[in-house]
Amino acid sequence: MATTNARPYRMSDIKSKLLQPALTSHYVCQFNPPRNDSFKNFFNQRKSAGFLGADWKSNQDLIELSCCVASLPGSSLATIDINGDYTGVSERHAYRRQYDQNADFTFYVDKNHYIIDYFENWLSFIVGENNIEGQRSDTYSYRINFPQDYKSSNLSITKFERDYSGRNLTYQFINAFPISINSMPVSYDSSQLLKCTVSFNYSRYVLDRGIIEGNFDVDNGRLNSTAQNLINNPFGG
């Protein structure tokens, strides 16, 4: 006869196990572009031409803090049905792990429209839009760059809790690059915050489970050095 593990729980057990849920509003995203010379040269040229979005090194904090909506990525197992190995039994076996194709991120747009310009420049690099004036020509053409030049494995989402203590989850996206910038309606109705949603494609993700020790100084509003280093450099970079 099967036995049951039903037993009474003390209130202290319920508090310690159920009353400390994870919250959706504590996370940080990093959107570091490729680090190859082709990308750096392209952005340096754009920076010299006055494109604010090309100065990505000085504005990483702005990009991270502006990301107001993100989704932790998901995956599933592809399966195959097996019939007939056992009489009257149908089985299903896994043969591949499948990752979500896209990841969407929504940003608050600053008054200088830096966020839009940053990702527009990244898209321009992908399709080889080097000549701004030439794009106005009716006979304009371009050549796509090589994938290894425009894909980045330096994008991540780190999920932590408000006291910065305990375990955090860092999802590192492999071979990620922006594939679309959603349209952003504007109107003469009552003003609202302008938001920009960017979709990234990626091959897969790697989940790193780190532990932040020490924690948050409530009085000074600062992280200790160990916690800050994990947030800023989740991969030890």
PLY file of the C-alpha trace (Angstrom):
ply
format ascii 1.0
element vertex 237
property float x
property float y
property float z
element edge 236
property int vertex1
property int vertex2
end_header
0.00 0.00 0.00
1.29 3.42 -0.89
2.19 5.70 1.98
1.68 9.44 2.24
4.04 12.10 3.54
1.26 14.38 4.74
2.20 16.12 7.97
1.42 19.37 9.76
3.65 22.39 9.06
4.64 25.00 11.58
4.00 28.65 10.79
7.75 29.29 10.84
8.20 26.69 8.07
5.56 28.37 5.93
7.15 31.77 6.41
10.64 30.57 5.56
9.58 28.57 2.48
6.62 30.44 0.98
6.81 34.05 2.12
10.07 34.89 0.37
9.04 34.78 -3.29
11.15 36.04 -6.16
10.01 39.40 -7.57
9.89 40.32 -11.24
11.30 43.84 -10.86
14.86 42.95 -9.81
17.10 42.18 -12.75
19.81 43.69 -14.90
20.46 43.21 -18.63
23.68 43.72 -20.53
23.79 44.43 -24.26
27.46 44.46 -25.15
28.00 44.37 -28.93
30.59 42.26 -30.78
34.20 42.99 -29.95
35.77 42.44 -33.37
37.66 45.14 -35.28
35.05 45.46 -38.04
32.34 46.41 -35.58
34.61 48.76 -33.63
35.73 50.54 -36.80
32.16 50.96 -38.03
31.00 52.43 -34.73
34.03 54.69 -34.49
33.23 56.07 -37.95
29.63 56.65 -36.93
30.77 58.28 -33.69
33.02 60.65 -35.63
30.05 61.51 -37.85
28.03 62.59 -34.81
25.87 59.52 -34.19
25.16 59.43 -30.45
24.26 55.75 -30.53
27.74 54.82 -31.76
29.29 55.79 -28.40
28.23 52.54 -26.75
31.13 52.25 -24.26
30.18 55.44 -22.42
26.49 54.62 -22.29
26.26 51.02 -21.10
24.69 52.13 -17.82
22.01 54.02 -19.73
21.24 50.97 -21.87
21.04 48.65 -18.86
18.87 50.95 -16.76
16.56 51.78 -19.66
15.54 48.14 -20.16
12.12 48.20 -18.48
10.73 44.87 -19.78
12.61 41.66 -20.44
11.82 37.95 -20.43
13.86 35.13 -19.01
14.34 32.78 -21.98
12.71 29.38 -22.27
13.41 26.08 -23.96
11.70 22.78 -24.65
12.53 19.22 -25.62
11.79 17.87 -29.07
10.45 14.34 -28.79
9.75 11.35 -31.01
6.90 8.86 -30.55
7.76 5.16 -30.29
4.94 2.69 -30.88
5.06 -1.09 -30.72
8.10 -1.73 -28.51
5.69 -2.90 -25.82
2.18 -4.23 -26.43
-0.38 -1.45 -26.12
2.22 1.10 -24.99
3.13 4.34 -26.75
6.35 5.98 -25.59
7.91 9.35 -26.17
11.65 9.98 -26.07
13.57 13.25 -26.17
16.19 13.72 -28.86
16.93 17.46 -28.92
16.69 20.58 -26.80
15.04 23.48 -28.58
15.53 27.10 -27.55
13.21 30.04 -28.08
14.13 31.74 -31.32
13.80 35.34 -30.18
14.13 37.43 -27.03
12.32 40.78 -26.77
13.53 43.73 -24.71
11.66 46.99 -24.16
13.52 50.21 -23.34
12.56 53.65 -22.11
13.80 56.11 -24.73
15.87 59.00 -23.39
15.45 62.58 -24.58
18.42 62.24 -26.96
16.93 59.05 -28.46
20.18 57.27 -27.74
18.54 53.85 -27.33
16.99 53.99 -30.80
20.21 55.21 -32.39
22.30 52.50 -30.71
20.29 49.59 -32.07
19.75 51.29 -35.44
23.53 51.49 -35.79
23.85 47.81 -34.93
21.31 46.91 -37.63
23.10 49.19 -40.08
26.37 47.38 -39.42
24.72 44.00 -40.03
23.50 45.00 -43.50
26.60 47.02 -44.37
25.04 50.48 -44.54
28.29 52.39 -44.59
27.39 55.31 -46.84
24.66 57.48 -45.32
24.21 59.66 -48.41
24.21 56.64 -50.71
21.18 55.22 -48.93
19.05 57.98 -50.44
19.79 56.79 -53.95
17.11 54.89 -55.89
19.75 52.37 -56.92
21.17 51.86 -53.45
22.45 48.36 -52.64
24.32 46.80 -49.75
26.17 43.66 -48.74
25.47 41.82 -45.48
28.41 41.36 -43.12
29.60 37.94 -42.02
27.67 36.43 -39.05
30.78 36.20 -36.87
31.17 39.97 -37.22
27.71 41.03 -36.04
26.77 38.30 -33.54
27.58 38.75 -29.87
27.76 36.33 -26.94
28.00 39.22 -24.46
24.27 39.68 -23.91
22.80 38.53 -20.63
19.96 38.80 -18.12
20.82 38.47 -14.43
17.90 37.85 -12.07
18.53 38.67 -8.41
16.48 39.77 -5.43
16.16 43.14 -3.76
18.57 42.37 -0.90
21.19 41.02 -3.37
21.73 38.00 -1.12
21.49 34.34 -2.01
21.54 32.79 -5.44
21.13 34.64 -8.72
20.49 33.38 -12.25
22.40 34.71 -15.25
21.23 33.79 -18.73
24.00 34.31 -21.28
22.79 34.47 -24.87
25.06 32.83 -27.42
25.42 34.35 -30.92
22.79 37.03 -30.34
22.02 39.94 -32.65
19.08 42.34 -33.12
16.68 41.37 -35.88
13.98 44.02 -35.53
13.00 47.29 -33.91
9.25 47.52 -33.41
7.34 50.54 -34.65
6.80 53.27 -32.03
3.53 55.20 -32.44
3.51 58.92 -31.64
0.45 61.14 -31.50
-0.89 64.50 -30.32
-2.90 62.78 -27.56
-1.77 63.04 -23.96
1.97 62.42 -23.72
3.28 59.05 -22.61
6.74 57.58 -22.19
8.22 56.57 -25.51
9.32 52.94 -25.47
11.40 50.99 -27.94
11.12 47.20 -28.26
14.04 45.33 -29.82
13.94 41.65 -30.78
17.11 39.58 -30.65
17.76 36.26 -32.29
20.15 33.83 -30.63
21.37 30.26 -30.99
21.01 29.16 -27.38
21.57 30.33 -23.85
23.80 29.21 -20.98
22.43 29.41 -17.45
24.93 30.34 -14.76
23.88 29.96 -11.14
25.94 32.28 -8.98
25.86 33.15 -5.32
26.07 36.74 -4.13
27.65 36.88 -0.71
27.35 39.80 1.54
24.95 41.83 0.24
23.28 45.16 0.29
24.15 48.05 2.57
20.69 49.48 3.24
21.99 52.60 4.97
24.37 53.59 2.18
22.46 52.01 -0.69
25.55 50.22 -1.97
26.61 46.70 -2.83
29.70 45.18 -1.35
32.56 44.53 -3.76
31.73 40.82 -4.26
28.11 41.46 -5.12
28.91 44.41 -7.38
31.50 42.39 -9.28
29.01 39.59 -9.95
26.43 42.03 -11.27
28.89 43.92 -13.48
30.86 40.88 -14.66
28.58 37.84 -14.53
30.98 35.83 -16.71
34.15 37.00 -15.00
35.00 39.33 -17.91
0 1
1 2
2 3
3 4
4 5
5 6
6 7
7 8
8 9
9 10
10 11
11 12
12 13
13 14
14 15
15 16
16 17
17 18
18 19
19 20
20 21
21 22
22 23
23 24
24 25
25 26
26 27
27 28
28 29
29 30
30 31
31 32
32 33
33 34
34 35
35 36
36 37
37 38
38 39
39 40
40 41
41 42
42 43
43 44
44 45
45 46
46 47
47 48
48 49
49 50
50 51
51 52
52 53
53 54
54 55
55 56
56 57
57 58
58 59
59 60
60 61
61 62
62 63
63 64
64 65
65 66
66 67
67 68
68 69
69 70
70 71
71 72
72 73
73 74
74 75
75 76
76 77
77 78
78 79
79 80
80 81
81 82
82 83
83 84
84 85
85 86
86 87
87 88
88 89
89 90
90 91
91 92
92 93
93 94
94 95
95 96
96 97
97 98
98 99
99 100
100 101
101 102
102 103
103 104
104 105
105 106
106 107
107 108
108 109
109 110
110 111
111 112
112 113
113 114
114 115
115 116
116 117
117 118
118 119
119 120
120 121
121 122
122 123
123 124
124 125
125 126
126 127
127 128
128 129
129 130
130 131
131 132
132 133
133 134
134 135
135 136
136 137
137 138
138 139
139 140
140 141
141 142
142 143
143 144
144 145
145 146
146 147
147 148
148 149
149 150
150 151
151 152
152 153
153 154
154 155
155 156
156 157
157 158
158 159
159 160
160 161
161 162
162 163
163 164
164 165
165 166
166 167
167 168
168 169
169 170
170 171
171 172
172 173
173 174
174 175
175 176
176 177
177 178
178 179
179 180
180 181
181 182
182 183
183 184
184 185
185 186
186 187
187 188
188 189
189 190
190 191
191 192
192 193
193 194
194 195
195 196
196 197
197 198
198 199
199 200
200 201
201 202
202 203
203 204
204 205
205 206
206 207
207 208
208 209
209 210
210 211
211 212
212 213
213 214
214 215
215 216
216 217
217 218
218 219
219 220
220 221
221 222
222 223
223 224
224 225
225 226
226 227
227 228
228 229
229 230
230 231
231 232
232 233
233 234
234 235
235 236
